[in-house]
Amino acid sequence: MYPGLAYQGPPPTTPPRRDWRPPRIVEPAQPRRLPVQDHIRIDEEEARARTLTRGIGIVVGAILIVVLCALCGREVF
């Protein structure tokens, strides 16, 4: 496009010194062991939560159907 203009590449850089990182002083502690989990109780609580969620969904769905039928019934008559 422009004669004589060409990309020359990035400017030259100098590599960092070998000791540019701070010295490592303290090693982190080993991770602790997690407590034992009661898988049976966890499964029971998840089942109760699932039942509650589905029950709320059924009730809300029934209310929406009743409201929808009431609104559509007003328009028809």
Secondary structure by P-SEA (a helix, b strand, c coil): cccccccccccbbbbccccccccccccccccccccccaaaaaaaaaaaaaaaaaaaaaaaaaaaaaaaaaaaaaaac
